[in-house]
Amino acid sequence: MTEIKEALALKVAELVRATHEAKIPVMVLFEGIPASGKSRLSNELLLTLDAKYTQFYATKTPTADDLRMPFLYPYWKNMPKKGDVTIFFRSWYASKLDYEVHGLKKEIYKDYDVLNHEIKGFESMLQDDGYEIIKFYLTVNEEKRLEHIAQTKENPLTRWKAQEYETAIPTKSYEKGMKPLMKLTEDLSPWVHIDYTERGKAVNEMYEVIIERLEKALKAQQKKKDTKVVDGKFSDKFETDMFEDTEDELKKKDYKKLLPELQHRMREIQYALYDRKIPLILVYEGMDAAGKGGNIKRIRESLDPTGYEVNAISAPTETELAYHYLWRFATDMPRTGHIEIFDRSWYGRVLVERVEGFASTEEWSRAYKEINQFEKALQIEGAIIIKFFLVLDKEEQLVRFEERQNTPEKQWKITDEDWRNREKWDLYLEASKDMIDKTSTDEAPWVIVPANNKKAARIKALKTIIEACEERLWGVKRY
């Protein structure tokens, strides 16, 4: 039995080196009631793998600070980059039961089954992106389990471990809750049940499952690589009237009166959001030189700087490219009561990456569904999400480009990339229309903002934010 175990362990280590080279991320989950063998089996695997690209994450009952972040935040934060492995000692499944049993964030979720949507969407998008998710559920002879707990209690050095067993999710609640949860994702990634009563047999079974899954993942990745297609699927002659309304009249004197009033109200709303622990997410997309930066500046001008952040999104770094494309956004969401403003966003996948051929046809095509799931999860967490798309006509864009180019203090705003994007105007229009049509939802609507008049665009954005926040906070609509 020992010889078999060693041979299997060597094979697993060899395959993980292969998945590392092939940039396949692997997630291994261990679930089971307390003292069912999770610690020993997961440690067996951990010692087999190369520490350079393996991490171990143990799910724990969240602290007050943890509860200010979205439910899946710890798992986005600790997911492996491409080619690495993360071993999860307990996972989002145990976490969901922990929330339910202990009534965590009940004022937000009300029905904890809404978290099932988050779990299934999370696993689905990761698997579509090539993540291999292997899930083990451990059981053990009850007599041996209780004997192990008793031994742990007797030893002063391990007594804390027994106490952890007793303060975790009650065994009956855990077993009852896990049955429907495991069925939830059975079609995505099946659970493997392992009886740990005979340790040697359990270890060998774990290795055999991992070997089978990794060999299959390597073959699937090669096949996918061989059939990869990069095509933006654009129309030969694209026409739309979606972006024709670029003018919105506003007199200068009206702007000077309205702006400070709205900014003052925005500051009051910021404090109300903080008091009610409601996160606000503002997304800005739009044509180059449409005034996104100026618009964002007027929104934040009177805000308390301790309660908001602005994320100016540029091309992904080498580190960011090593993860799922949503990773850099999911790990930078606002805590409850705070405001996060994105100057460009996760929509780069269906805009610039589609137009420029940085994403395959399969990648950008499935992104609409992934983004809707991602935003739905944020809405489940209580976030207000508002997405602005600023539009201006091609002639006005040229005027602004030339002004930037001819004004020394503004030249940093204009790049060769801006001029190249202008040459692909119609492609960006089509990509933008598809994006709005497929991702404007009740939870996260798109607001098209005419931006030929910068001042009018700023007022429209402020009014939109204030109205959405007032409706959530007090159930009133003004504009």
C-alpha positions, 0 to 999 in steps of 0.5 A, spaced: 500 500 500 505 504 501 509 503 495 502 504 491 501 511 495 508 513 493 507 511 486 501 515 485 504 521 489 509 522 484 505 521 478 500 527 481 507 531 482 509 530 475 502 532 472 502 538 477 508 540 474 505 539 467 499 543 469 504 549 471 507 549 465 501 549 461 498 554 465 492 551 468 490 553 474 487 548 479 483 548 485 482 542 490 476 543 495 476 539 502 469 538 505 466 534 511 464 534 518 469 536 523 474 530 524 473 527 518 480 527 515 480 533 512 486 536 515 490 530 514 488 528 507 489 536 505 496 536 508 498 529 504 496 533 498 500 539 500 506 536 502 506 532 495 506 539 491 511 544 489 511 549 495 513 554 489 506 554 486 501 551 491 497 555 496 493 553 502 487 557 504 482 555 510 475 558 510 474 560 517 468 564 520 468 571 518 470 577 522 466 583 522 471 586 517 470 580 513 462 581 513 463 588 509 466 585 503 462 580 498 461 573 500 466 570 495 471 576 496 476 571 500 475 566 494 477 571 489 483 573 493 485 566 494 484 563 487 490 560 484 493 564 478 494 560 471 499 554 473 498 554 480 494 550 485 490 552 491 488 547 496 481 550 500 480 547 507 473 548 507 470 552 501 465 557 499 460 551 501 462 551 508 462 558 508 454 559 505 452 554 511 456 558 516 452 564 514 446 561 514 446 557 521 449 563 524 444 568 521 450 572 518 448 579 514 441 576 514 439 584 513 442 583 506 440 576 504 434 575 507 433 568 503 440 565 504 439 561 497 441 567 493 448 565 495 447 559 491 446 563 485 453 566 486 456 559 488 454 556 481 456 562 477 463 563 480 464 555 479 461 556 472 465 562 469 472 559 472 471 552 469 469 556 462 476 559 463 480 553 464 480 552 471 480 545 474 476 544 480 476 538 484 472 537 490 472 532 495 467 530 501 470 526 506 466 521 511 469 517 516 467 511 521 463 515 527 466 511 532 473 513 530 471 520 529 469 521 536 475 517 538 479 522 535 476 528 538 476 525 545 484 524 544 485 531 541 481 534 547 486 530 552 492 533 549 493 541 552 497 542 545 491 540 541 485 542 545 484 548 541 482 544 535 477 540 539 474 547 541 474 549 534 470 543 532 465 544 537 464 552 535 464 550 528 457 549 524 453 543 528 454 537 524 447 535 523 446 542 520 452 541 516 450 534 513 443 537 512 445 543 508 451 540 504 446 535 501 442 540 496 448 544 496 453 539 492 447 537 488 447 545 486 454 544 482 454 537 480 453 538 473 459 543 473 464 539 477 462 532 481 463 531 488 468 525 490 466 522 496 472 519 500 471 514 506 477 516 511 476 510 515 482 506 512 487 512 511 491 508 506 485 507 502 483 514 502 490 517 500 490 513 494 483 514 492 484 522 492 491 521 488 487 517 483 482 522 482 487 528 481 491 524 476 484 522 472 482 529 472 489 533 471 490 528 465 483 530 462 484 537 463 491 537 459 488 533 454 482 538 454 486 544 454 490 542 448 484 541 444 482 548 446 488 551 444 488 547 437 481 550 435 482 557 438 479 562 434 480 570 434 474 573 430 470 580 433 464 577 428 463 584 426 458 586 421 460 589 414 455 595 414 453 596 421 448 602 423 445 604 429 441 610 432 443 608 439 448 613 439 445 619 435 443 623 441 449 626 443 447 633 445 444 635 451 442 643 452 444 646 459 446 654 460 452 656 463 448 659 469 444 653 470 450 649 470 453 654 475 447 653 480 446 646 479 453 643 480 454 645 487 447 643 489 448 636 486 455 636 489 452 638 496 447 632 496 452 627 493 456 628 500 449 627 504 448 621 500 455 618 501 454 619 509 447 616 508 450 610 504 455 609 510 450 609 515 446 604 512 452 600 510 450 600 502 456 600 497 455 604 491 459 602 484 459 607 479 462 604 472 464 609 466 465 607 459 464 611 453 468 614 447 475 616 447 475 624 449 467 623 451 469 627 458 469 621 463 475 624 467 472 630 468 465 627 469 468 623 475 472 629 478 465 633 479 462 627 482 468 626 487 469 633 488 465 634 495 466 627 497 469 625 503 476 622 501 476 616 506 469 613 503 471 612 496 476 610 491 477 611 483 480 606 479 483 608 472 483 602 468 489 601 463 491 595 460 492 589 464 499 587 467 502 581 467 500 579 474 493 580 472 493 576 466 495 570 470 488 570 473 481 570 470 479 577 467 474 579 473 479 577 478 482 584 478 475 587 479 473 582 484 478 583 489 477 591 488 470 592 490 468 597 495 466 594 502 459 596 505 458 603 505 463 605 501 463 608 493 468 605 488 468 609 481 471 605 475 474 609 469 473 604 464 472 597 467 471 589 466 467 591 460 474 591 456 473 584 455 467 585 450 470 592 447 477 593 446 479 586 447 474 584 442 475 589 437 483 589 438 483 581 437 486 580 445 480 575 446 478 569 442 471 569 440 469 564 445 472 568 450 468 575 449 462 571 447 461 568 453 463 574 457 456 578 457 453 572 461 459 572 466 459 579 467 451 579 468 452 574 473 458 578 476 454 584 477 448 580 479 452 577 485 454 584 487 447 586 487 445 580 492 450 583 496 446 590 497 450 594 492 447 600 488 450 599 481 450 604 475 453 604 469 454 610 464 456 610 457 458 617 455 457 618 447 459 624 443 459 625 435 465 623 431 466 631 429 466 633 436 471 627 438 476 630 433 475 637 435 477 635 442 483 630 440 486 636 436 485 641 442 489 636 446 494 635 441 495 642 440 495 644 448 502 643 451 498 641 458 493 637 455 498 633 451 499 627 456 491 626 454 492 624 447 496 618 445 497 614 438 492 609 441 487 614 441 488 615 434 488 608 432 481 607 436 478 613 432 480 609 425 476 603 428 470 608 430 464 603 427 467 597 430 467 600 437 460 602 436 458 595 434 461 592 440 458 598 444 451 597 442 452 589 443 455 590 450 449 595 452 444 590 449 446 584 453 448 587 459 443 592 461 439 589 467 434 591 472 440 590 477 445 594 473 442 598 468 446 602 463 445 610 462 447 613 455 449 620 457 450 625 451 457 628 452 458 633 446 456 638 452 460 636 458 457 640 463 450 637 461 453 630 461 456 632 468 449 634 471 445 628 468 450 623 471 450 627 478 442 627 478 442 619 476 446 617 481 442 621 486 436 619 484 438 611 484 441 612 491 435 616 494 430 611 491 434 605 495 435 609 501 428 613 502 424 610 497 423 617 493 424 619 486 425 626 484 428 627 477 
